[in-house]
Amino acid sequence: MELRNLLEDSVLYGVNKLMDEREDICKCNKCKFDIAAVALNSLPPKYVVTEAGGLYGRVKNLNYQFETDIIMVVAKAMDIVSKNPKHE
């Protein structure tokens, strides 16, 4: 068994999708995961423990409003990170 926040996959998908569309965003792994962290901290977590719970959560989240909400949060996170990147 594994404890997992189902939103991680959705947020990382959104980050990758928006990064491909924006030329002004640094595409290094540090920025990518910083964007994901900021976005995930802005969303209520959806934790599951069992595989069955994970499947239920994914089916429940498959709708246009959910996807739109994720993209909006990721876009805001991109703006935050791009204004203050944590590169060394």
C-alpha positions in Angstrom: 0.0 0.0 0.0 1.0 3.5 -0.6 -0.2 6.9 0.6 -0.6 9.2 -2.4 -2.0 12.6 -3.2 -4.0 12.1 -6.4 -3.5 15.8 -7.4 0.2 15.2 -7.9 -0.3 13.5 -11.2 -2.8 16.1 -12.4 -0.6 19.0 -11.4 2.5 17.6 -13.0 0.5 17.0 -16.2 -0.6 20.6 -16.1 2.9 21.9 -15.4 4.3 19.9 -18.4 1.4 21.0 -20.6 1.8 24.7 -19.8 5.6 24.6 -19.9 5.4 23.4 -23.5 3.1 26.4 -24.4 5.1 29.1 -22.7 8.5 30.3 -23.9 9.1 32.6 -20.9 9.3 29.9 -18.3 12.5 28.1 -17.3 12.1 24.4 -18.0 14.7 23.0 -15.6 13.6 20.4 -13.1 14.0 22.8 -10.1 11.6 25.3 -11.6 9.2 22.5 -12.7 9.0 21.0 -9.2 8.8 24.4 -7.5 5.8 25.2 -9.7 4.2 21.9 -8.8 4.8 22.5 -5.1 3.3 26.0 -5.2 0.3 24.7 -7.1 -0.2 21.7 -4.8 0.0 23.9 -1.7 -2.9 25.9 -3.2 -5.2 22.9 -3.6 -6.9 20.7 -1.1 -5.2 17.4 -1.1 -6.9 14.2 -2.2 -5.1 11.4 -0.5 -5.8 7.7 -1.2 -4.2 4.5 0.3 -5.5 1.7 -1.8 -5.5 1.1 -5.5 -9.3 1.0 -5.5 -9.4 4.4 -3.8 -7.0 5.8 -6.3 -9.2 4.7 -9.2 -12.3 6.1 -7.6 -10.6 9.5 -7.0 -9.3 9.6 -10.6 -12.8 8.9 -12.0 -14.4 11.5 -9.8 -11.8 14.1 -10.9 -12.3 13.6 -14.6 -14.3 16.6 -15.6 -13.7 19.9 -17.4 -14.1 22.1 -14.3 -11.5 20.1 -12.4 -9.0 20.4 -15.3 -9.7 24.1 -15.6 -9.1 24.6 -11.9 -5.8 22.7 -12.1 -4.6 24.8 -15.1 -5.5 28.0 -13.4 -3.6 27.1 -10.2 -0.6 25.9 -12.2 -0.6 29.1 -14.3 -0.6 31.2 -11.1 2.2 29.1 -9.7 4.2 29.6 -12.9 3.9 33.3 -12.5 5.1 33.2 -8.9 8.1 30.9 -9.6 9.1 32.8 -12.8 9.3 36.1 -10.8 11.4 34.5 -8.1 13.3 31.5 -9.4 15.4 29.5 -6.9 18.3 28.8 -9.2 21.8 28.7 -7.6 
